[in-house]
Amino acid sequence: MPLAVVTGGAGCIGSHLAERLLREGWRVRVIDVLTDYYDPSVKRSNLEVCVSSPLFEFAQVDLATEDLLPLLRNAKSVFHLAGQPGVRGSWRDGFAEYARQNILATQRLLEAAALCQVPSFVYSSSSSVYGQALNFPSREVDLPQPHSPYGVTKLAAEHLVKLYAHNFGLHTVSLRYFTVYGPRQRPDMAIHRIIESCLRGTPFPMFGDGSAIRDFTFVGDVVEANIRAVSANAPTGSVLNVAGGSQVSLAAVMDAIQELTGRTITLDKQGMQPGDVPRTGGSTDEVQKILNWRPSVSIREGLRLQLEWHKRHIGDLNSVNSRS
């Protein structure tokens, strides 16, 4: 059975990906340091399905310090989702941790993957590399202009991935995700906080006036893109947008959630935060051509699925850390 290594596998995307790989008969090794960016117990709960499989193993490892060769040896694919997330925490003193987790850790993982001659390396990048984009939808050939230190670190790691591909023959694909949502979404992200506020009847801290537009992408569609990045014959060093085609405003998302729940959201209006951008939107022409991938879950269906997850888990989420 082939071995897949999933870094950051206790997170939203990583845990869904690990489950998918197990269902398809892979052995799966999840590597996650379980930082306290949000409650580590929530991350552990994301792996409840995985731990019941004899094909699954978990390693609590810091990619920036540990010997990674034993963990990557004999791996057929590495899915690198680990990293320090979020825009707002990447300023000031926070930048050091972003550089460590997003740049240094990626370089060390690439070095180990090259030495182990791993056949496939899939990197999880971010639409944050586009920053204040000049063109919509943004295309992979557009000049990246990050608008936050977080975006800078994701772009730097993306460059590392490409140079290891070209210098050491490592087969890589980088996927630029656009605002991933769905069950297990990080608790600091907007849709998670909106739903929690709606269900609990607490005010939702809204940054800006609700007009910001995001290209929301359902987590199941993101997992599918990762699977296809390994199975398709993509040119090494490829960089591809993974966008959901659901370019809607935050206000429209709130309206949909209120309609789905029959409840009203109380707003705590706050100003725009440094690093926020008014709009994101990604062209999927290249990913359709190279991976034969296209989004399949509409924003309304995705919100319904995430809402159902929150209803099942709301009793377990009292201690989540909402950094915003």
Secondary structure, DSSP 8 states (H G I E B T S, - for coil): --EEEEETTTSHHHHHHHHHHHHTT-EEEEE----TTS-HHHHHHHTTTGGGSTTEEEE---TTTS--HHHHTT-SEEEE--S---SGGGSGGGHHHHIIIIIIHHHHHHHHHHHTT-SEEEEEEEGGGT-S-SSSSB-TTS----SSHHHHHHHHHHHHHHHHHHHH---EEEEEE--EESTT--TTSHHHHHHHHHHHT--EEEESSS--EEEEEEHHHHHHHHHHHHHS---TTEEEEE--SEEEEHHHHHHHHHHHHT----EEEE---TT--SB--B--HHHHHHH-------HHHHHHHHHHHHHHHGGG-TT-----
